Amino acid sequence: MYKVYFRQAMQMLRQNKFFSIVYITGTGLAITMVMVLAILYYFRTADIAPETNRDRMMIVQHGKVNNKKGQGYGSSKLSYPTIKECFYRMQTPEAVTAILPIGEQSEFIQVQGNNDVYNGLVMGTDAAFWKVFQFSFLSGIPYTEEEFISGIKKAVLNESLARRLFNTSDAAGKTFMLNFEEYIVSGVVKDIPSIAKYSYAEMWIPFTTRPSQIQGGSWCDYILGHMKVCILAKKPGDFDAIRQEAKELCRRYNTTTVQYDFVLNNQPDTVFHAWMSEGDSFNSPELLKIYLQIILIILLLLLVPSINLTGMTASRMKKRMEELGIRKAFGAENRTLLMQILYENLLLTFLGGLAGLLGSYILIYLLKGWLLGNYNWDGSSLTASIDLSPGMLINPAIFGYTLIFCLVLNLMSALVPAWRALRRPIVDAINDK
């Protein structure tokens, strides 16, 4: 039966080339826009190495201070003293790591005896960083907890930077200059994509080598500073317990501060919520509003083309009324005819979906710097390169999104006109009245 439907659908494509092209193009444009949103969502929330545990990861990317007298407040990232008191003491999570993000200062990298200077992307981390994020080491090992505490000048490089400096990825034990200070290469890891927002860098060093940066600002009694926190839960069901423990630790911490209270704004956030609240460090995200906006955008992207496609389908049904009337006269059931019409439209929609999926890949590639790049507060780029592997784009999740959108669009555009056409009496249909 389905083979017959397929042959009839292919015959309809050949007989109505203009209709087919317009239908596929309209569907493709709608799917392209929806798939761009779906791909961005996948890139920011899916488990992509080295952030392979995003489904159980929580983020604290900023904090706020309120004057104990109720006058004035400010917001920023966190300081190391605050992180030690409010997050390193946590018992519920599997692991807690703090990072000093890239872009906090200019980084000058140079090999002794070579006059070339490279301005790289350097992230400060603790030793737990290598437990929270799953890197693939090509040479050496990460720095240890003891080395981190002692503030030893060791570094982990990505493969591209190691080859740039030493012409090899086997660089463990070699030395180089970072901001005119000598560092030893502890290990070399495979390059990671820039979409791994909380772990992406070209070099990772113990942030204890930069005491002035992690101490925080004097304007807030050193409560806030330049750092973020990533928390790895044992399971997603622990999120609420982690928030409650963080809230209690912050309450205790505030009993020791003199002038300001540290406010978390309902953090730690999930990876998705942290992504949605990146631009606002004062307020916690209104999740219901965010979800409604996303749903509204998707509905508009599906509803507008479906209305146009519904009109085209209704016009085509009118031209086929005699054919449908004759088939009904010879005993064809409405259900059989409806399934055939839906199958024909589904084939067109799938072709449009494939065109839309291809279009979304092209659009993502052309606009990858804008859509997927990391930027500093002043607009400067914090991305050395944006490499999208085929495995990131061609995966079951994205194809699943495409299939769902195609099915929904097909039902929205074809079901109503087909059902109305099939309800007409046989005599009227044959005479096209």
Buried (B, 14 or more C-beta within 10 A) or exposed (E): EEEEBEEBBEEBBEEBEEBBEBBBEBBBBBBBBBBBBBBBBBBBBBEBBBBBBBEBBBBBBBBBBBEEEEEEBBBBBBBBBBBEBBBBBBEBBBBBBBBBBBBBEEBBBBBEEEEEEBEBBBBBBBBBBBBBBEBEBBBBEBBBEEBBEBBBBBBBBBBBBBBBBBEEBEBBEBBBBBEEEEBBBBBBBBBBBBBBBBBBBBBBBBBBBBEEBBBBBEEBBBBBBBBBBBBBBEEEEBBEBBBEBBBEBBEEBBEEBEEBBBBBBBBBBBBBBBBBBEEEBEEBBEBEEBEEEEEEEBEEBBEEBBEBBBEBBBEBBEEBBEEBBEBBEEEBEBEBBBBBBBBBBBBBBBBBBBBBBBBBBEBBEEEBEEBBBBEEEEEEBBBBEBEBEEEBBEEEEBEEBBEEBBBBBBBBBBBBBBBEBBEBEBEEBBEEE
